[in-house]
Amino acid sequence: MTQDAAPTSVEDFRQRLIAVSETLPKRLRQCADYLAMNTDKIAVSTVAELAQEAGVQPSAFMRFCQLLGFSGFSELQKIFRQDYSQRWPNYSTRLDALRAEAAGNPHALLAEFVETGRASLDSLTSTVDAAALQTAVDILVAAPRIHLIGLKRAFPIAYYLAYAFGKMSVPALLHDRIGDLDQQHLLHPGDAMIAISYAPYTQNTLEAAALAASRGIKVVAITDALNSPLQRIGAATLLVREVDMGDFRALSASFALAITLATAVGARRT
């Protein structure tokens, strides 16, 4: 395999990750999937720490870096450290302390959810690229009608967007799949779609987005990983990483992004 030049920016790294993820062997795919979901940790972690959390040997991480064209992990880490001073503060210590207090204490539990929400919100300006956000707004402003799909955990975001667009008289249609009704006949050339899905990705959402893209409809994706399946259909992608609390993951950052999209689109269409 011919080794390409190493990525020189976070965006270059994102594109390379999307390109190679599907062809990687199991252990290197674990590395790719972990980094795609945890880009915030690259600048501040050692290769040993990342490898342990990804469930692989450090040597696998080194092979992964070299496959992408880097001489080693430090070269990869350098591109994420360049703008580290603008990234969000590390809340891990505070969250660990709260978790120790939260068992059986509803108020401590509330405090932990507040902190996880704050951490998610602080990360949003780093995970959402300004140019990508502008592109998404431009796509939605130009569309005669906006289709919305987000199922399971993502459903509240899709429903809120339908409500907000309705309030601002922006033509929008929620694909809620209630009764397993298929609304694909309502997709028309020139329309746009907002597809929302987080790992593990909902198949119905992926299929709806892929169908829309195959018909020439521009898709704006709200998702959580650099190598999300929604990236592979050419969607204008907005990345949101919600900090989890155990097995629970709030939607603080996702709602903030949804409000931003609705307001920005509504302001330009009035």
Contacts in CASP RR format, 6 or more apart in sequence:
PFRMAT RR
TARGET T0000
AUTHOR 0000-0000-0000
METHOD contacts of the structure
MODEL  1
MTQDAAPTSVEDFRQRLIAVSETLPKRLRQCADYLAMNTDKIAVSTVAEL
AQEAGVQPSAFMRFCQLLGFSGFSELQKIFRQDYSQRWPNYSTRLDALRA
EAAGNPHALLAEFVETGRASLDSLTSTVDAAALQTAVDILVAAPRIHLIG
LKRAFPIAYYLAYAFGKMSVPALLHDRIGDLDQQHLLHPGDAMIAISYAP
YTQNTLEAAALAASRGIKVVAITDALNSPLQRIGAATLLVREVDMGDFRA
LSASFALAITLATAVGARRT
3 66 0 8 1.000
3 67 0 8 1.000
3 69 0 8 1.000
4 16 0 8 1.000
4 68 0 8 1.000
4 69 0 8 1.000
5 69 0 8 1.000
6 68 0 8 1.000
6 69 0 8 1.000
6 70 0 8 1.000
6 71 0 8 1.000
6 75 0 8 1.000
6 76 0 8 1.000
7 13 0 8 1.000
7 15 0 8 1.000
7 16 0 8 1.000
7 68 0 8 1.000
7 69 0 8 1.000
7 79 0 8 1.000
8 79 0 8 1.000
9 79 0 8 1.000
10 39 0 8 1.000
10 79 0 8 1.000
10 80 0 8 1.000
11 129 0 8 1.000
12 79 0 8 1.000
13 68 0 8 1.000
13 76 0 8 1.000
13 79 0 8 1.000
13 226 0 8 1.000
14 226 0 8 1.000
16 68 0 8 1.000
17 32 0 8 1.000
17 35 0 8 1.000
17 36 0 8 1.000
17 68 0 8 1.000
17 226 0 8 1.000
17 227 0 8 1.000
18 226 0 8 1.000
18 227 0 8 1.000
18 231 0 8 1.000
18 232 0 8 1.000
20 32 0 8 1.000
20 67 0 8 1.000
20 68 0 8 1.000
21 29 0 8 1.000
21 32 0 8 1.000
21 33 0 8 1.000
21 36 0 8 1.000
21 227 0 8 1.000
24 31 0 8 1.000
24 32 0 8 1.000
24 64 0 8 1.000
24 67 0 8 1.000
27 56 0 8 1.000
27 57 0 8 1.000
27 60 0 8 1.000
28 60 0 8 1.000
28 63 0 8 1.000
28 64 0 8 1.000
28 67 0 8 1.000
30 54 0 8 1.000
30 55 0 8 1.000
30 56 0 8 1.000
30 60 0 8 1.000
31 51 0 8 1.000
31 54 0 8 1.000
31 56 0 8 1.000
31 60 0 8 1.000
31 61 0 8 1.000
31 64 0 8 1.000
32 64 0 8 1.000
32 227 0 8 1.000
33 54 0 8 1.000
33 225 0 8 1.000
33 227 0 8 1.000
34 50 0 8 1.000
34 53 0 8 1.000
34 54 0 8 1.000
34 55 0 8 1.000
35 42 0 8 1.000
35 50 0 8 1.000
35 54 0 8 1.000
35 226 0 8 1.000
36 225 0 8 1.000
36 226 0 8 1.000
36 227 0 8 1.000
36 228 0 8 1.000
37 199 0 8 1.000
37 224 0 8 1.000
37 225 0 8 1.000
37 241 0 8 1.000
38 50 0 8 1.000
38 53 0 8 1.000
39 80 0 8 1.000
39 127 0 8 1.000
39 226 0 8 1.000
39 241 0 8 1.000
40 87 0 8 1.000
40 88 0 8 1.000
40 123 0 8 1.000
40 126 0 8 1.000
40 127 0 8 1.000
40 241 0 8 1.000
41 49 0 8 1.000
41 50 0 8 1.000
41 53 0 8 1.000
42 50 0 8 1.000
42 76 0 8 1.000
42 77 0 8 1.000
42 80 0 8 1.000
43 77 0 8 1.000
43 80 0 8 1.000
43 81 0 8 1.000
43 84 0 8 1.000
43 87 0 8 1.000
44 84 0 8 1.000
44 90 0 8 1.000
47 58 0 8 1.000
47 61 0 8 1.000
47 62 0 8 1.000
47 73 0 8 1.000
48 58 0 8 1.000
50 61 0 8 1.000
51 57 0 8 1.000
51 58 0 8 1.000
51 60 0 8 1.000
51 61 0 8 1.000
54 61 0 8 1.000
61 73 0 8 1.000
62 72 0 8 1.000
62 73 0 8 1.000
65 71 0 8 1.000
65 72 0 8 1.000
65 73 0 8 1.000
65 75 0 8 1.000
65 76 0 8 1.000
66 72 0 8 1.000
68 76 0 8 1.000
70 76 0 8 1.000
86 126 0 8 1.000
87 123 0 8 1.000
87 126 0 8 1.000
88 119 0 8 1.000
88 122 0 8 1.000
88 123 0 8 1.000
88 125 0 8 1.000
88 126 0 8 1.000
89 122 0 8 1.000
91 115 0 8 1.000
91 116 0 8 1.000
91 118 0 8 1.000
91 119 0 8 1.000
91 122 0 8 1.000
91 243 0 8 1.000
94 115 0 8 1.000
95 112 0 8 1.000
95 115 0 8 1.000
95 116 0 8 1.000
95 119 0 8 1.000
95 243 0 8 1.000
95 245 0 8 1.000
98 108 0 8 1.000
98 111 0 8 1.000
98 112 0 8 1.000
98 115 0 8 1.000
99 112 0 8 1.000
99 245 0 8 1.000
99 246 0 8 1.000
101 108 0 8 1.000
101 111 0 8 1.000
102 108 0 8 1.000
102 109 0 8 1.000
102 111 0 8 1.000
102 112 0 8 1.000
112 245 0 8 1.000
113 245 0 8 1.000
113 250 0 8 1.000
116 242 0 8 1.000
116 243 0 8 1.000
116 244 0 8 1.000
116 245 0 8 1.000
116 250 0 8 1.000
116 252 0 8 1.000
117 242 0 8 1.000
117 243 0 8 1.000
117 250 0 8 1.000
117 252 0 8 1.000
117 253 0 8 1.000
118 252 0 8 1.000
119 243 0 8 1.000
120 240 0 8 1.000
120 241 0 8 1.000
120 242 0 8 1.000
120 243 0 8 1.000
120 250 0 8 1.000
120 252 0 8 1.000
120 253 0 8 1.000
121 252 0 8 1.000
121 253 0 8 1.000
121 256 0 8 1.000
123 241 0 8 1.000
123 243 0 8 1.000
123 253 0 8 1.000
124 240 0 8 1.000
124 253 0 8 1.000
124 256 0 8 1.000
124 257 0 8 1.000
127 239 0 8 1.000
127 240 0 8 1.000
127 241 0 8 1.000
128 238 0 8 1.000
128 239 0 8 1.000
128 240 0 8 1.000
128 257 0 8 1.000
129 238 0 8 1.000
129 239 0 8 1.000
132 236 0 8 1.000
132 237 0 8 1.000
132 238 0 8 1.000
133 238 0 8 1.000
133 260 0 8 1.000
135 236 0 8 1.000
136 220 0 8 1.000
136 236 0 8 1.000
136 238 0 8 1.000
136 261 0 8 1.000
137 261 0 8 1.000
137 264 0 8 1.000
137 265 0 8 1.000
137 268 0 8 1.000
139 192 0 8 1.000
139 218 0 8 1.000
139 220 0 8 1.000
139 236 0 8 1.000
140 146 0 8 1.000
140 192 0 8 1.000
140 194 0 8 1.000
140 220 0 8 1.000
140 261 0 8 1.000
140 265 0 8 1.000
141 265 0 8 1.000
141 266 0 8 1.000
141 268 0 8 1.000
141 269 0 8 1.000
142 190 0 8 1.000
142 192 0 8 1.000
143 190 0 8 1.000
143 191 0 8 1.000
143 192 0 8 1.000
143 218 0 8 1.000
144 171 0 8 1.000
144 188 0 8 1.000
144 190 0 8 1.000
144 191 0 8 1.000
145 171 0 8 1.000
145 172 0 8 1.000
145 173 0 8 1.000
145 188 0 8 1.000
145 191 0 8 1.000
145 192 0 8 1.000
146 165 0 8 1.000
146 170 0 8 1.000
146 171 0 8 1.000
146 172 0 8 1.000
146 173 0 8 1.000
146 191 0 8 1.000
146 192 0 8 1.000
146 193 0 8 1.000
146 194 0 8 1.000
146 265 0 8 1.000
147 172 0 8 1.000
147 173 0 8 1.000
147 175 0 8 1.000
147 183 0 8 1.000
147 186 0 8 1.000
147 187 0 8 1.000
147 191 0 8 1.000
147 192 0 8 1.000
147 193 0 8 1.000
147 194 0 8 1.000
147 212 0 8 1.000
147 217 0 8 1.000
148 158 0 8 1.000
148 161 0 8 1.000
148 162 0 8 1.000
148 165 0 8 1.000
148 172 0 8 1.000
148 173 0 8 1.000
148 174 0 8 1.000
148 175 0 8 1.000
148 193 0 8 1.000
148 194 0 8 1.000
148 196 0 8 1.000
149 158 0 8 1.000
149 174 0 8 1.000
149 175 0 8 1.000
149 177 0 8 1.000
149 193 0 8 1.000
149 194 0 8 1.000
149 195 0 8 1.000
149 196 0 8 1.000
149 204 0 8 1.000
149 205 0 8 1.000
149 208 0 8 1.000
149 209 0 8 1.000
150 157 0 8 1.000
150 158 0 8 1.000
150 175 0 8 1.000
150 195 0 8 1.000
150 196 0 8 1.000
150 197 0 8 1.000
150 202 0 8 1.000
150 205 0 8 1.000
151 158 0 8 1.000
151 176 0 8 1.000
151 177 0 8 1.000
151 197 0 8 1.000
151 202 0 8 1.000
151 204 0 8 1.000
151 205 0 8 1.000
152 202 0 8 1.000
153 198 0 8 1.000
153 249 0 8 1.000
153 251 0 8 1.000
154 196 0 8 1.000
154 197 0 8 1.000
154 198 0 8 1.000
154 202 0 8 1.000
154 205 0 8 1.000
154 222 0 8 1.000
154 254 0 8 1.000
155 176 0 8 1.000
156 251 0 8 1.000
156 255 0 8 1.000
157 196 0 8 1.000
157 222 0 8 1.000
157 251 0 8 1.000
157 254 0 8 1.000
157 255 0 8 1.000
157 258 0 8 1.000
158 174 0 8 1.000
158 175 0 8 1.000
158 176 0 8 1.000
158 194 0 8 1.000
158 196 0 8 1.000
159 174 0 8 1.000
159 176 0 8 1.000
160 255 0 8 1.000
160 258 0 8 1.000
160 259 0 8 1.000
160 262 0 8 1.000
161 172 0 8 1.000
161 194 0 8 1.000
161 258 0 8 1.000
161 261 0 8 1.000
161 262 0 8 1.000
162 172 0 8 1.000
162 173 0 8 1.000
162 174 0 8 1.000
164 258 0 8 1.000
164 259 0 8 1.000
164 262 0 8 1.000
164 263 0 8 1.000
165 171 0 8 1.000
165 172 0 8 1.000
165 262 0 8 1.000
165 265 0 8 1.000
165 266 0 8 1.000
166 172 0 8 1.000
168 262 0 8 1.000
168 265 0 8 1.000
168 266 0 8 1.000
168 269 0 8 1.000
168 270 0 8 1.000
169 269 0 8 1.000
169 270 0 8 1.000
170 262 0 8 1.000
170 265 0 8 1.000
170 266 0 8 1.000
170 269 0 8 1.000
173 183 0 8 1.000
173 186 0 8 1.000
175 183 0 8 1.000
175 208 0 8 1.000
177 204 0 8 1.000
184 208 0 8 1.000
184 211 0 8 1.000
187 193 0 8 1.000
187 211 0 8 1.000
187 212 0 8 1.000
187 215 0 8 1.000
187 217 0 8 1.000
188 217 0 8 1.000
189 215 0 8 1.000
189 216 0 8 1.000
189 217 0 8 1.000
190 216 0 8 1.000
190 217 0 8 1.000
190 218 0 8 1.000
191 212 0 8 1.000
191 217 0 8 1.000
192 217 0 8 1.000
192 218 0 8 1.000
192 219 0 8 1.000
192 220 0 8 1.000
193 208 0 8 1.000
193 209 0 8 1.000
193 212 0 8 1.000
193 217 0 8 1.000
193 218 0 8 1.000
193 219 0 8 1.000
193 220 0 8 1.000
194 219 0 8 1.000
194 220 0 8 1.000
194 221 0 8 1.000
194 222 0 8 1.000
194 261 0 8 1.000
195 205 0 8 1.000
195 206 0 8 1.000
195 208 0 8 1.000
195 209 0 8 1.000
195 212 0 8 1.000
195 219 0 8 1.000
195 220 0 8 1.000
195 221 0 8 1.000
195 222 0 8 1.000
195 230 0 8 1.000
195 235 0 8 1.000
196 205 0 8 1.000
196 221 0 8 1.000
196 222 0 8 1.000
196 223 0 8 1.000
196 254 0 8 1.000
197 205 0 8 1.000
197 206 0 8 1.000
197 221 0 8 1.000
197 222 0 8 1.000
197 223 0 8 1.000
197 228 0 8 1.000
197 229 0 8 1.000
197 230 0 8 1.000
198 223 0 8 1.000
198 224 0 8 1.000
198 240 0 8 1.000
198 242 0 8 1.000
199 224 0 8 1.000
199 225 0 8 1.000
199 228 0 8 1.000
201 223 0 8 1.000
201 228 0 8 1.000
201 229 0 8 1.000
201 230 0 8 1.000
206 229 0 8 1.000
206 230 0 8 1.000
209 219 0 8 1.000
209 221 0 8 1.000
209 230 0 8 1.000
209 233 0 8 1.000
209 235 0 8 1.000
210 233 0 8 1.000
212 219 0 8 1.000
213 219 0 8 1.000
213 233 0 8 1.000
213 234 0 8 1.000
213 235 0 8 1.000
218 236 0 8 1.000
219 230 0 8 1.000
219 233 0 8 1.000
219 234 0 8 1.000
219 235 0 8 1.000
219 236 0 8 1.000
220 235 0 8 1.000
220 236 0 8 1.000
220 237 0 8 1.000
220 238 0 8 1.000
220 261 0 8 1.000
221 228 0 8 1.000
221 230 0 8 1.000
221 231 0 8 1.000
221 235 0 8 1.000
221 236 0 8 1.000
221 237 0 8 1.000
221 238 0 8 1.000
222 238 0 8 1.000
222 240 0 8 1.000
222 254 0 8 1.000
222 257 0 8 1.000
222 258 0 8 1.000
223 230 0 8 1.000
223 231 0 8 1.000
223 237 0 8 1.000
223 238 0 8 1.000
223 239 0 8 1.000
223 240 0 8 1.000
224 239 0 8 1.000
224 240 0 8 1.000
224 241 0 8 1.000
224 242 0 8 1.000
225 239 0 8 1.000
226 239 0 8 1.000
228 237 0 8 1.000
230 237 0 8 1.000
231 237 0 8 1.000
238 257 0 8 1.000
240 253 0 8 1.000
240 254 0 8 1.000
240 257 0 8 1.000
241 253 0 8 1.000
242 249 0 8 1.000
242 250 0 8 1.000
242 251 0 8 1.000
242 252 0 8 1.000
242 253 0 8 1.000
242 254 0 8 1.000
243 249 0 8 1.000
END
